[in-house]
Amino acid sequence: MAPTVLRQPVPGQHSGAGTVQLFLLDGFRLLHGGAPAVVPRGLQRVVALIGLRPGATRTHLAGLLWPDTPEERALSRLRTALWRLRRNGSCPVLTSGGAVRLDARVEVDVDDLVRAAARVREGGDPRWAEGVLIAGRHDLLPGWYDDWVLVERERLRQLRLHTLEQIARAYLRAGQHGEALQAALEAMRAEPLRETPHRLVVQVHLAEGNAYEALHAFYAYRQLILSELQLEPSVAMRALLDDILAPIGGPTPGRYPYSAHHPPPPPEPRQPRPGPA
């Protein structure tokens, strides 16, 4: 049976008419009380960056938006963009001194992901975060290739991966193996070559007493990184299987005599000792 998931409310789902929702995962979208707002592409870049870097100075924002432009000209472009945003009214922006941020009425989906990760990191119920992490499967602003977008995209990708692994460990410690496996597999789906989710899958199978599944998962991962990266699994991952193979006199994982599709055979059954004559 699939684990029960307590999903985080979608931004704007229960929001009033005055609330603005900014979605940056899986593309730029801006909603006013649930209705789409039209934002010109040039202003989208400004809104997205302010949403990702709240409280940044004008100089910092201008340098990121127009990195190849002299500072004074870049600041002039930013002033024009902020003036257009105020006239457009699609996304309220606040300026205080040299800093710029979105109005508190603006809900940003990226903030939900960051809050969910913080709650899991602090030991909160991992089920609270699962809905947000599923929504976080989508890339930040796909098709945008500004340097600041690439940096933020990788930051959020790593944040989600680490949070999924923390969820898997929390479930594993609680003995909720099905939920732990689902979280580890979701992390594996996001980054197939990353070792830690594969290691967690092996640990879950071992905790359930499924030695064959653990061995199969190990050798499948080994075959993958051998073919893709010409690397072997780490010592830490190989050590997980020592307790399985050592008692039966089998080969240690460090020798790798088997493939993912041909894991070690089960031990031969012991022959009964002959009784006294």
Backbone bond lengths (Angstrom), bond angles and torsions (degrees), N, CA, C in turn:
res aa  C-N    CA-C-N  psi(-1)  N-CA   C-N-CA  omega(-1)  CA-C   N-CA-C  phi
1 M - - - 1.463 - - 1.522 109.03 -
2 A 1.341 115.62 138.04 1.465 119.88 -179.14 1.510 109.89 -68.04
3 P 1.338 117.64 145.90 1.459 120.12 -179.26 1.518 111.94 -66.52
4 T 1.319 115.74 149.61 1.459 120.60 175.80 1.522 109.27 -71.09
5 V 1.308 117.09 131.19 1.452 121.57 -178.04 1.519 108.85 -116.82
6 L 1.313 116.50 123.56 1.447 121.54 173.22 1.513 107.37 -93.44
7 R 1.302 117.03 102.78 1.455 120.77 -171.94 1.523 111.07 -84.01
8 Q 1.320 114.69 139.29 1.450 121.07 173.44 1.516 108.77 -69.58
9 P 1.342 118.76 136.06 1.459 120.00 178.26 1.516 111.91 -56.20
10 V 1.322 115.66 140.96 1.458 120.97 177.31 1.520 108.25 -68.05
11 P 1.356 118.25 136.55 1.452 119.63 179.42 1.522 110.75 -53.24
12 G 1.341 116.02 130.84 1.445 119.99 177.64 1.507 114.34 87.21
13 Q 1.332 118.05 -7.70 1.452 120.39 -175.15 1.527 111.36 -61.95
14 H 1.332 115.81 -37.53 1.449 120.00 179.81 1.522 109.91 -121.38
15 S 1.308 117.41 32.04 1.449 120.86 -174.32 1.520 110.51 -90.72
16 G 1.344 115.10 153.66 1.446 120.25 177.24 1.510 111.59 -77.77
17 A 1.338 113.62 175.83 1.466 118.75 -175.79 1.518 112.01 -64.09
18 G 1.355 117.42 -26.23 1.450 119.26 -177.73 1.507 114.70 -85.11
19 T 1.328 117.56 -1.21 1.458 120.71 -177.17 1.521 111.00 -85.89
20 V 1.323 115.13 142.86 1.463 121.77 177.62 1.514 107.64 -114.73
21 Q 1.333 116.67 133.62 1.466 121.13 178.79 1.525 109.33 -114.75
22 L 1.322 115.47 127.44 1.462 121.67 178.90 1.517 108.77 -112.61
23 F 1.327 116.72 118.06 1.462 122.84 178.80 1.526 108.57 -107.64
24 L 1.318 115.96 124.60 1.462 121.47 179.74 1.529 112.17 -116.25
25 L 1.338 117.08 -17.90 1.456 120.94 176.36 1.527 108.79 -81.31
26 D 1.323 116.56 130.50 1.465 122.98 -178.35 1.526 112.25 68.54
27 G 1.331 116.41 27.60 1.458 120.08 175.65 1.515 112.81 112.19
28 F 1.324 115.40 158.87 1.461 122.50 -177.07 1.522 109.82 -81.24
29 R 1.343 115.75 126.05 1.467 122.02 172.95 1.509 108.59 -144.40
30 L 1.321 115.38 140.38 1.455 121.22 178.33 1.523 107.78 -129.58
31 L 1.324 117.17 127.27 1.455 122.48 -178.02 1.519 110.47 -122.04
32 H 1.337 115.60 138.87 1.460 122.89 171.87 1.515 107.84 -111.26
33 G 1.339 117.01 108.24 1.446 119.57 -178.42 1.514 112.83 56.11
34 G 1.312 116.52 32.79 1.456 122.12 179.03 1.510 114.32 92.17
35 A 1.327 118.78 -9.83 1.468 121.53 -179.32 1.527 109.99 -98.06
36 P 1.343 118.09 134.91 1.472 120.20 -179.39 1.520 111.92 -62.38
37 A 1.339 114.98 140.39 1.459 121.77 175.44 1.518 108.83 -110.63
38 V 1.311 115.94 138.99 1.466 120.93 -178.89 1.525 108.76 -87.41
39 V 1.327 115.36 123.70 1.462 121.31 178.83 1.524 107.89 -127.37
40 P 1.335 118.92 122.25 1.466 120.20 177.54 1.526 111.89 -56.84
41 R 1.338 116.65 148.88 1.463 120.64 -174.55 1.524 112.14 -57.01
42 G 1.325 117.33 -39.79 1.457 118.85 179.81 1.515 112.45 -61.98
43 L 1.323 117.05 -37.83 1.462 120.34 178.44 1.524 111.84 -77.16
44 Q 1.321 117.76 -26.30 1.462 120.17 176.29 1.520 110.97 -56.82
45 R 1.325 116.82 -42.96 1.458 120.62 -179.96 1.527 110.91 -60.55
46 V 1.321 116.13 -41.38 1.465 120.30 -179.07 1.529 110.38 -66.91
47 V 1.337 116.22 -47.16 1.467 120.30 -179.72 1.524 110.89 -61.33
48 A 1.338 116.84 -45.86 1.463 120.69 -178.50 1.527 111.27 -60.76
49 L 1.306 117.23 -44.30 1.464 120.02 -178.40 1.527 111.13 -66.71
50 I 1.332 117.66 -41.13 1.468 119.57 178.18 1.523 109.84 -64.13
51 G 1.343 117.20 -37.29 1.460 120.16 177.83 1.515 112.86 -65.59
52 L 1.326 117.06 -34.57 1.460 121.37 -179.29 1.525 112.68 -83.97
53 R 1.320 116.91 -25.14 1.477 121.07 -178.67 1.530 109.81 -124.71
54 P 1.329 118.08 64.54 1.463 119.68 -177.17 1.523 111.65 -62.56
55 G 1.327 114.75 135.72 1.457 119.30 178.40 1.513 114.27 82.77
56 A 1.335 117.99 6.57 1.463 120.25 178.82 1.528 109.80 -69.04
57 T 1.313 115.96 152.96 1.461 119.71 179.98 1.522 109.81 -76.95
58 R 1.319 114.95 159.72 1.465 119.73 177.53 1.529 110.76 -58.98
59 T 1.325 115.89 -41.32 1.466 119.24 -178.40 1.520 110.70 -62.37
60 H 1.331 116.45 -42.55 1.460 120.51 -179.82 1.528 110.72 -64.85
61 L 1.319 116.99 -45.93 1.463 120.68 -179.94 1.529 111.07 -62.27
62 A 1.326 116.36 -45.05 1.460 119.96 -178.98 1.521 111.08 -62.36
63 G 1.346 116.67 -39.65 1.463 119.75 179.32 1.512 112.99 -65.58
64 L 1.346 117.57 -34.72 1.457 120.62 178.80 1.522 111.89 -75.23
65 L 1.326 116.70 -38.70 1.463 120.41 -177.21 1.520 112.49 -74.24
66 W 1.326 117.29 -36.21 1.465 121.00 -178.18 1.532 109.04 -131.76
67 P 1.338 116.47 69.71 1.476 119.65 -172.21 1.523 114.09 -65.97
68 D 1.316 118.43 -23.35 1.467 120.92 -177.20 1.519 112.41 -98.56
69 T 1.321 115.98 11.89 1.468 121.29 -177.36 1.530 109.21 -109.13
70 P 1.334 118.36 140.30 1.473 119.66 175.90 1.528 111.42 -54.35
71 E 1.321 115.90 148.86 1.460 121.06 -171.11 1.524 112.88 -56.29
72 E 1.311 118.29 -46.94 1.466 120.41 -177.67 1.523 111.17 -62.35
73 R 1.324 116.46 -40.34 1.466 119.70 179.74 1.534 110.19 -68.79
74 A 1.352 116.33 -39.42 1.469 119.77 178.89 1.529 110.24 -64.36
75 L 1.340 117.80 -41.18 1.462 120.84 178.01 1.531 111.04 -64.84
76 S 1.323 116.64 -35.97 1.460 120.21 176.86 1.521 110.70 -64.55
77 R 1.326 117.01 -41.10 1.471 120.65 177.63 1.522 110.76 -63.48
78 L 1.334 116.31 -39.48 1.459 119.24 179.70 1.528 110.65 -65.99
79 R 1.328 117.36 -41.82 1.464 120.04 178.09 1.529 110.47 -59.31
80 T 1.326 115.85 -42.21 1.466 120.00 178.45 1.523 110.82 -63.43
81 A 1.339 116.43 -42.83 1.469 120.17 -179.28 1.526 110.64 -63.96
82 L 1.335 118.05 -42.36 1.462 120.79 179.17 1.526 111.11 -65.59
83 W 1.312 117.07 -36.78 1.468 120.80 176.15 1.526 110.41 -63.88
84 R 1.340 116.48 -42.62 1.465 120.21 178.48 1.529 111.36 -64.65
85 L 1.342 116.75 -37.53 1.459 119.82 178.33 1.529 111.05 -64.30
86 R 1.331 116.42 -41.94 1.462 119.26 178.76 1.521 111.15 -63.68
87 R 1.325 117.22 -38.59 1.466 120.80 178.68 1.523 110.86 -71.82
88 N 1.344 116.46 -38.59 1.461 121.23 -179.57 1.524 111.22 -66.11
89 G 1.328 116.14 -40.70 1.459 121.44 177.82 1.511 114.84 73.30
90 S 1.332 117.55 6.24 1.466 119.75 -176.52 1.513 112.37 -74.35
91 C 1.337 117.21 -30.42 1.458 120.27 -177.76 1.521 108.79 -143.06
92 P 1.328 117.66 106.35 1.472 119.82 -176.96 1.527 112.11 -66.67
93 V 1.319 115.03 130.47 1.462 122.02 -178.27 1.521 108.43 -122.97
94 L 1.330 116.35 139.56 1.462 121.74 178.98 1.525 109.27 -110.18
95 T 1.310 116.10 138.67 1.466 121.28 174.46 1.525 107.93 -122.01
96 S 1.317 115.24 133.67 1.467 120.96 179.57 1.516 107.66 -138.63
97 G 1.327 115.66 109.09 1.446 118.39 -174.33 1.519 109.45 65.13
98 G 1.312 115.70 -123.92 1.461 119.28 178.25 1.512 113.75 -97.62
99 A 1.363 117.79 2.18 1.462 121.18 -175.21 1.526 110.81 -99.11
100 V 1.339 114.97 151.96 1.464 121.54 -179.07 1.519 107.87 -131.50
101 R 1.345 117.10 137.18 1.451 121.19 176.04 1.519 108.85 -150.81
102 L 1.338 115.59 164.47 1.451 120.74 175.37 1.521 109.52 -77.68
103 D 1.318 116.22 150.98 1.449 121.64 175.32 1.529 109.92 -60.12
104 A 1.328 116.04 151.87 1.469 120.68 -178.64 1.520 112.53 -62.65
105 R 1.340 118.27 -19.29 1.461 120.52 178.34 1.522 112.91 -70.63
106 V 1.323 117.08 -16.05 1.471 121.19 -175.26 1.527 109.36 -85.54
107 E 1.323 116.05 119.81 1.466 122.23 175.59 1.527 108.42 -96.79
108 V 1.323 116.66 129.43 1.454 122.11 -176.77 1.527 109.07 -114.19
109 D 1.345 117.00 127.77 1.473 119.54 -176.20 1.520 112.21 -63.52
110 V 1.323 117.88 -31.14 1.465 120.69 178.19 1.522 110.67 -61.80
111 D 1.341 116.82 -35.33 1.465 120.01 178.77 1.521 111.28 -62.77
112 D 1.347 117.68 -34.40 1.466 120.70 177.05 1.524 110.92 -61.49
113 L 1.341 116.18 -42.12 1.462 120.51 179.48 1.522 110.99 -64.72
114 V 1.308 117.10 -42.64 1.464 121.32 -179.45 1.532 110.34 -65.68
115 R 1.333 117.00 -41.95 1.461 120.30 178.99 1.531 111.40 -65.80
116 A 1.336 116.56 -40.08 1.466 120.04 178.98 1.524 110.59 -62.49
117 A 1.322 116.95 -43.19 1.463 120.76 179.30 1.524 110.63 -62.50
118 A 1.332 117.18 -41.61 1.460 120.72 179.81 1.527 110.84 -64.66
119 R 1.327 116.36 -39.46 1.468 119.49 -179.01 1.524 110.98 -65.96
120 V 1.329 117.17 -41.37 1.470 120.20 177.43 1.518 110.28 -65.52
121 R 1.321 116.57 -42.36 1.466 121.24 -179.37 1.522 111.33 -61.20
122 E 1.326 116.16 -32.39 1.471 120.62 -179.42 1.524 112.87 -86.48
123 G 1.345 117.09 6.13 1.455 120.45 176.08 1.506 115.30 91.11
124 G 1.336 118.00 15.75 1.459 120.89 178.39 1.519 111.87 -72.43
125 D 1.322 115.93 168.19 1.457 122.31 179.64 1.522 109.41 -59.69
126 P 1.339 118.37 117.91 1.467 119.79 -175.55 1.517 113.67 -65.25
127 R 1.347 117.72 -22.50 1.463 119.13 -179.41 1.523 111.59 -63.19
128 W 1.323 116.34 -27.55 1.460 120.26 -179.79 1.534 111.21 -61.45
129 A 1.324 116.55 -31.42 1.459 120.74 -172.10 1.519 113.51 -92.30
130 E 1.324 118.90 -12.94 1.453 120.07 -168.75 1.524 113.14 -63.90
131 G 1.327 117.52 -39.81 1.458 119.53 179.26 1.517 112.15 -63.15
132 V 1.334 116.09 -41.83 1.458 120.73 178.53 1.528 110.50 -64.20
133 L 1.338 116.86 -40.51 1.460 120.13 -178.40 1.524 111.18 -68.82
134 I 1.328 117.24 -32.78 1.466 119.33 175.76 1.521 109.70 -65.19
135 A 1.334 117.37 -43.33 1.462 120.64 176.12 1.526 110.74 -62.67
136 G 1.339 116.12 -30.20 1.463 120.53 -179.73 1.510 114.47 -73.80
137 R 1.354 118.15 1.75 1.460 119.69 174.09 1.527 111.99 -59.21
138 H 1.324 115.37 -28.48 1.462 119.49 -175.03 1.523 110.96 -77.70
139 D 1.321 116.18 145.14 1.461 120.95 177.78 1.519 110.61 -69.89
140 L 1.311 114.32 154.45 1.453 120.38 172.64 1.522 109.41 -73.06
141 L 1.316 116.86 123.00 1.465 123.94 173.70 1.530 112.21 43.93
142 P 1.336 118.05 61.52 1.464 120.23 179.54 1.529 111.00 -58.35
143 G 1.333 115.16 140.11 1.454 120.35 -178.32 1.509 114.10 89.49
144 W 1.327 117.77 -7.74 1.463 121.57 174.99 1.527 108.05 -97.00
145 Y 1.325 117.10 134.22 1.461 120.43 -173.97 1.527 113.22 -126.50
146 D 1.324 116.73 19.88 1.465 119.23 172.87 1.530 108.65 -61.38
147 D 1.310 116.20 149.01 1.473 119.65 -178.76 1.524 111.47 -57.95
148 W 1.329 117.79 -41.42 1.463 120.16 -178.19 1.532 111.80 -67.22
149 V 1.349 116.54 -29.68 1.467 119.80 176.63 1.528 109.90 -69.43
150 L 1.328 116.94 -43.84 1.463 120.56 -179.34 1.529 111.14 -61.56
151 V 1.336 116.77 -40.42 1.462 120.53 179.05 1.531 110.30 -64.52
152 E 1.334 117.44 -47.37 1.461 120.99 -179.22 1.520 111.55 -66.85
153 R 1.315 116.60 -36.23 1.471 120.48 179.09 1.520 110.86 -61.64
154 E 1.326 116.59 -44.81 1.465 120.03 179.57 1.521 111.34 -69.50
155 R 1.326 116.99 -36.37 1.472 120.16 178.03 1.524 110.67 -60.76
156 L 1.313 116.77 -45.69 1.463 120.61 -178.65 1.526 111.38 -70.69
157 R 1.325 116.66 -34.69 1.471 119.59 177.43 1.525 110.33 -63.01
158 Q 1.314 116.68 -45.70 1.460 120.37 179.03 1.529 111.08 -66.60
159 L 1.322 117.18 -38.65 1.462 120.72 178.28 1.527 110.21 -60.09
160 R 1.320 117.22 -44.27 1.464 120.92 -179.43 1.525 111.10 -66.56
161 L 1.334 117.30 -42.98 1.464 120.40 179.47 1.530 111.05 -60.48
162 H 1.324 117.03 -47.69 1.464 119.90 -179.40 1.524 111.03 -64.25
163 T 1.328 117.03 -36.99 1.461 119.68 -179.99 1.526 110.84 -67.46
164 L 1.322 117.89 -41.98 1.467 120.61 177.10 1.532 110.43 -60.60
165 E 1.314 117.14 -40.80 1.463 119.89 179.39 1.529 110.81 -67.61
166 Q 1.330 117.10 -38.43 1.471 119.53 176.46 1.525 111.09 -63.92
167 I 1.327 116.78 -37.74 1.462 120.72 176.89 1.527 110.31 -64.07
168 A 1.332 116.63 -44.16 1.466 120.29 179.48 1.530 110.74 -60.80
169 R 1.329 116.95 -41.95 1.471 119.95 179.77 1.526 110.82 -66.55
170 A 1.332 116.70 -39.18 1.462 119.84 179.86 1.525 110.58 -63.28
171 Y 1.315 116.91 -44.44 1.460 120.53 177.95 1.527 111.08 -65.58
172 L 1.332 116.93 -38.27 1.460 120.35 179.86 1.523 110.60 -63.97
173 R 1.329 116.83 -43.32 1.478 120.34 177.83 1.528 111.20 -62.29
174 A 1.340 116.20 -32.56 1.464 120.19 -178.96 1.522 112.43 -84.28
175 G 1.336 117.43 -1.05 1.456 120.83 -179.05 1.512 113.99 75.76
176 Q 1.334 118.06 15.00 1.459 122.42 177.38 1.534 108.24 -93.64
177 H 1.314 115.22 79.68 1.454 120.78 -168.58 1.525 112.87 -69.73
178 G 1.318 117.94 -37.28 1.458 119.46 178.81 1.515 112.07 -61.86
179 E 1.325 116.51 -45.24 1.457 120.75 178.66 1.528 111.33 -66.08
180 A 1.340 116.12 -39.33 1.469 119.86 178.19 1.521 110.71 -62.37
181 L 1.319 116.70 -41.62 1.464 120.53 -179.49 1.518 110.80 -65.39
182 Q 1.327 117.70 -41.51 1.463 120.30 -179.57 1.525 111.08 -63.14
183 A 1.321 117.63 -41.77 1.466 120.37 179.14 1.524 111.18 -65.86
184 A 1.341 116.61 -41.47 1.465 119.98 178.95 1.526 110.93 -65.40
185 L 1.332 117.15 -40.63 1.468 120.43 178.96 1.525 111.57 -66.78
186 E 1.326 117.20 -34.25 1.460 120.04 176.76 1.530 110.55 -65.73
187 A 1.334 117.13 -39.81 1.464 120.58 175.61 1.530 110.66 -65.69
188 M 1.325 116.70 -39.09 1.464 121.34 178.13 1.527 110.55 -63.97
189 R 1.326 116.73 -38.46 1.456 121.31 178.47 1.529 110.60 -63.07
190 A 1.329 115.81 -38.77 1.463 120.04 -178.35 1.525 112.12 -70.51
191 E 1.338 117.52 -34.04 1.471 121.13 179.63 1.520 109.12 -146.06
192 P 1.338 117.55 89.39 1.471 120.85 -173.30 1.522 114.59 -61.92
193 L 1.330 119.09 -25.92 1.458 120.75 -176.28 1.532 113.05 -91.47
194 R 1.291 117.70 -3.73 1.463 122.05 -179.96 1.527 108.75 -75.58
195 E 1.334 117.89 129.79 1.463 120.25 -172.74 1.526 113.18 -75.43
196 T 1.325 118.23 -37.63 1.466 118.98 -169.99 1.534 113.87 -58.71
197 P 1.331 121.31 -40.99 1.465 117.50 177.02 1.521 113.07 -66.42
198 H 1.337 117.81 -34.51 1.468 120.19 175.40 1.530 110.36 -64.37
199 R 1.328 116.09 -39.30 1.458 119.87 178.50 1.525 110.65 -63.82
200 L 1.328 116.16 -38.99 1.464 119.94 178.05 1.523 111.57 -65.34
201 V 1.341 116.66 -37.83 1.464 119.49 177.19 1.526 110.25 -60.89
202 V 1.328 116.30 -44.34 1.469 120.20 177.46 1.523 110.07 -60.47
203 Q 1.321 117.52 -44.20 1.462 120.79 -178.60 1.532 111.41 -63.36
204 V 1.313 117.26 -38.39 1.465 120.11 179.00 1.523 110.24 -64.82
205 H 1.328 117.24 -45.41 1.463 120.08 179.11 1.532 111.05 -61.80
206 L 1.314 116.49 -39.73 1.464 119.61 178.66 1.523 110.78 -65.86
207 A 1.345 116.80 -40.75 1.463 119.73 179.09 1.521 111.63 -63.27
208 E 1.325 117.04 -28.73 1.461 121.41 177.96 1.526 112.16 -84.78
209 G 1.339 116.21 -8.04 1.456 119.74 -177.79 1.507 114.05 82.55
210 N 1.328 117.51 18.69 1.464 121.76 -178.88 1.529 109.55 -98.28
211 A 1.310 116.43 81.01 1.456 121.20 -175.94 1.524 111.65 -62.90
212 Y 1.339 117.00 -41.23 1.471 119.26 -178.79 1.524 110.46 -61.81
213 E 1.342 117.36 -44.93 1.467 120.76 -179.87 1.526 110.23 -62.18
214 A 1.326 116.82 -39.19 1.460 120.30 179.78 1.529 110.85 -64.05
215 L 1.337 116.09 -44.61 1.465 119.65 179.11 1.527 111.10 -65.11
216 H 1.318 116.47 -42.38 1.459 119.53 -179.72 1.528 110.85 -62.07
217 A 1.353 117.21 -42.96 1.459 120.67 179.04 1.527 111.13 -63.12
218 F 1.341 115.50 -39.00 1.469 119.16 179.79 1.527 111.36 -64.10
219 Y 1.322 116.67 -50.81 1.459 119.34 -176.07 1.522 112.40 -71.01
220 A 1.330 118.12 -28.82 1.466 120.57 174.51 1.528 110.09 -64.22
221 Y 1.338 116.16 -42.71 1.460 119.08 178.43 1.521 110.99 -67.33
222 R 1.319 116.36 -40.27 1.462 119.41 179.32 1.519 111.50 -60.93
223 Q 1.319 116.25 -43.82 1.467 119.65 178.87 1.524 111.14 -62.76
224 L 1.336 116.25 -37.83 1.462 120.78 -179.24 1.522 111.63 -63.36
225 I 1.339 117.34 -51.02 1.463 117.54 -175.50 1.530 111.91 -76.28
226 L 1.335 117.06 -23.83 1.464 118.11 173.24 1.517 110.26 -65.06
227 S 1.333 116.41 -44.04 1.461 119.50 -177.48 1.519 112.37 -73.73
228 E 1.346 117.15 -34.30 1.457 120.63 -175.23 1.526 113.42 -90.22
229 L 1.337 117.20 -38.54 1.463 120.86 -171.54 1.519 114.18 -123.24
230 Q 1.343 117.36 -5.59 1.464 122.36 -174.85 1.533 110.86 55.41
231 L 1.316 115.61 42.50 1.457 122.59 178.87 1.517 110.18 -123.50
232 E 1.333 115.16 160.20 1.458 121.99 175.29 1.532 108.51 -105.73
233 P 1.338 118.26 154.84 1.470 119.86 173.08 1.526 111.26 -58.04
234 S 1.303 115.82 156.47 1.458 121.17 -177.04 1.529 111.35 -69.43
235 V 1.319 114.91 165.34 1.460 120.95 175.99 1.526 110.40 -60.57
236 A 1.334 116.34 -39.08 1.469 119.88 -179.38 1.519 111.14 -61.36
237 M 1.328 117.18 -38.94 1.468 118.90 179.78 1.521 111.36 -73.52
238 R 1.320 116.92 -38.91 1.466 119.09 179.26 1.525 110.97 -64.29
239 A 1.339 115.77 -34.73 1.466 119.61 -177.26 1.523 112.21 -65.48
240 L 1.331 117.47 -21.86 1.462 119.61 179.64 1.526 112.46 -60.54
241 L 1.338 116.58 -27.96 1.460 120.70 -174.30 1.523 113.64 -97.84
242 D 1.326 117.51 -2.25 1.464 119.67 -177.63 1.523 111.83 -58.19
243 D 1.324 116.27 -41.72 1.462 119.93 -176.46 1.527 112.04 -68.33
244 I 1.337 117.19 -21.83 1.467 119.72 178.90 1.514 110.79 -78.11
245 L 1.326 115.68 -46.86 1.457 120.01 -169.97 1.523 113.69 -86.72
246 A 1.322 117.25 -30.75 1.465 119.02 -175.61 1.526 113.05 -61.65
247 P 1.347 120.74 -44.78 1.470 119.19 -176.17 1.515 113.92 -64.08
248 I 1.345 117.33 -25.34 1.466 118.84 -177.38 1.520 111.64 -100.35
249 G 1.322 115.73 8.12 1.457 118.94 178.72 1.505 113.35 70.16
250 G 1.324 117.65 20.69 1.464 121.35 -179.49 1.509 111.23 -79.41
251 P 1.319 117.19 171.58 1.462 121.08 179.23 1.514 110.39 -71.30
252 T 1.300 117.15 144.73 1.457 120.49 176.96 1.524 108.44 -75.76
253 P 1.340 117.74 153.19 1.455 119.92 -179.48 1.516 113.49 -59.73
254 G 1.349 117.09 -22.30 1.457 118.61 179.47 1.515 113.19 -64.23
255 R 1.341 118.08 -20.01 1.469 120.15 -179.44 1.524 112.52 -91.43
256 Y 1.331 117.59 -22.77 1.452 122.44 173.41 1.517 114.78 49.97
257 P 1.323 121.58 58.16 1.457 119.68 178.81 1.523 112.70 -83.47
258 Y 1.355 117.75 -4.01 1.449 119.50 -174.59 1.518 110.76 -120.78
259 S 1.328 116.70 165.44 1.456 121.68 178.10 1.516 109.04 -107.82
260 A 1.358 114.72 177.63 1.459 118.85 -179.86 1.516 111.81 -63.50
261 H 1.324 116.66 -31.77 1.468 119.97 -177.51 1.524 112.37 -91.87
262 H 1.311 116.46 -6.84 1.468 120.66 -179.92 1.518 108.74 -134.62
263 P 1.322 117.67 72.49 1.471 119.95 179.08 1.511 110.98 -70.15
264 P 1.334 117.17 171.04 1.465 120.23 -176.77 1.528 111.03 -56.49
265 P 1.324 117.21 141.72 1.471 119.62 178.62 1.518 110.40 -71.90
266 P 1.320 116.57 157.86 1.472 118.93 177.05 1.514 110.13 -67.42
267 P 1.336 117.47 157.93 1.465 119.66 -179.46 1.522 111.33 -65.22
268 E 1.350 114.82 150.42 1.454 119.21 176.96 1.520 110.53 -66.44
269 P 1.329 117.77 139.81 1.484 118.45 177.97 1.511 111.15 -64.93
270 R 1.312 114.60 141.52 1.470 118.67 179.58 1.531 110.87 -72.28
271 Q 1.346 115.32 138.07 1.463 119.33 177.17 1.538 109.17 -82.23
272 P 1.319 117.54 137.94 1.474 118.18 179.58 1.515 111.34 -64.79
273 R 1.309 114.60 141.68 1.464 118.90 179.20 1.537 109.93 -72.22
274 P 1.316 116.95 139.85 1.474 118.48 179.18 1.537 110.24 -65.45
275 G 1.326 114.81 140.68 1.460 119.74 179.91 1.514 111.66 -76.02
276 P 1.283 117.38 174.40 1.485 120.80 179.49 1.524 110.82 -66.09
277 A 1.302 116.33 144.05 1.470 121.74 -178.76 1.517 110.15 -66.95
